Amino acid sequence: MPDHQQQVVIQEEPIAAIATPVGVGALAVIRISGRGVLDIAQRLFRKSGHPDFQLRESKGFTAHFGRVYEREELVDEVVALVFRSPNSYTREDMVEFSCHGGPVVVRHMLQAFCNAGCRLAEPGEFTRRAFLNGRIDLLQAEAIGEMIHARSESAYRTAVNQMQGNLSMKLEQLRQRLLESCALLELELDFSEEEVEFQSRGELRLQLGQLQDEVQKLVDSYRHGRLLSEGVATVIVGKPNAGKSTLLNTLLGEERAIVSHMPGTTRDYIEECFVHEKTMFRLTDTAGLREAAEEIEREGVGRSYKKIGEADLILYMLDLSQPDWLKEAEVIREFRDTYNRAKLIVIANKTDLSAESALRISTLQEETCCDVAGVSAKQGEGIEGLLRLMSGMVEGLDKLHDASVLVTSLRHYASLRNAGDAVRNALELLGAYAGTELIAFELRSALDYVGEITGKVVSGELLNVIFDRFCIGK
């Protein structure tokens, strides 16, 4: 975790941005931060009823009602909230102005601040300054962006845990233990002529084994974390006219896909999201799986198989009212074996048209060894049972992983994989009685990979990639 007390605050050039969504509203918030912003605010702001008020002398965490003027022309009535360094979001001097919401008002406010010496902020620049000034680490900065863009309760809660620093503390503990072992090995290299061991190889092997296990637990948590933060990639597949588009519309509660009795209506996949309880599902309705005669439909079927390969959850839909319904059991078994990284749920549709629905569903379960949900997508029957099966994708995972230290980012996952590989290499070198310098090299690599996650080791290019995804004003 950053040391907030000792780090020197860097006050960069003053920036300004709207911190609320652009559009018509009751209020808008404009924030300015950086070197000299209290003087800039002083020149533009006049406190109502206090003609001699000096905003630049105001204490932090105080709010003042007044007006903003530019060249003696009224811009708007505002509330100015003062933050003094280092007790602000960026740890720089900051002032936030609540003005009337509306594009024209906001434009005039921003123009007034820019004319007074600010420049417009770049995407994520306020959070970037918070990171550079040590208020948060890089992982927490990314969590702030994830929290803003969260589309489900699970994604929001996971981002909040990371913003609080739970995963950061876990990684810092790992880093300190790696640093300790690495330092002892480096010390041995300095005294190589004396051939001394500052840490016995048995103790080092034990410690690295424990570190490897802890890193692997974090790596394994990525699948759970990704499902919670990004949503479950869910693909609806089946033959033409099985009712896939009808199911999509039913789950979404709107007519999103065209439904027709003619086979091959869906030529390309359709993607939409819906949230059930706390989990988001990213639904994809695919073109019916069959030998297509037309080039456009062949392309659609090809794209369907690509989405199936990327799925976390496959909903294989069949028409239970057709006389050859049981022949699809073999196809389902092939899907289960081919796409075994994904969970497969069989949806037996049109139960309202079959007098033997219960028996046929039971037979499908025995023949496919899969969960089977009997539904009538058109009538909306059996949907709750299907949703319970779908929710099973994330239920129970909480027992496997500590929700407060889940890995949700591909960047963090890749760095942890690399760190785990480096620790494993160090263990193999220990077993082969390799030289100290080789073992130390692997531990330094592991140390750097862990440091990449929280920003202990970071490049300007990486910062650009991360903060360019933020909205302006954050």
ABEGO torsion letter per residue (X at the ends): XBBAAABBBBBBBBBBBBABBBEBBABBBBBBBEBGAAAAAAAABBBBGBAABBAAABBBGBBBBBBBBBGGBBABBBBBBBBBOABBAAGBBBBBBBBBBEAAAAAAAAAAAAAAGBBBBBBGAAAAAAAAAGABBAAAAAAAAAAAABABAAAAAAAAAAAAGAAAAAAAAAAAAAAAAAAAAAAAAAAAAAGBBABBAAAAAAAAAAAAAAAAAAAAAAAAAAAAAAEBBBBBBEBBGAGAAAAAAAAAGBBABBBBABBGABABBBBBBBBBEABBBBBBBBBBBBBBABAAAAAAAAAAAAAAAABABBBBBBBAABAAAAAAAAAAAAAAAABAABBBBBBBBGAAABAAAAAAAAAAAAAAGBBBBBBBAAAGBGAAAAAAAAAAAABGAAAABBAAABBABAAAAAAAAAAAAAAAAAAAAAAAGBBAAAAAAAAAAAAAAAAAAAGABBBAAAAAAAAAABBBGX
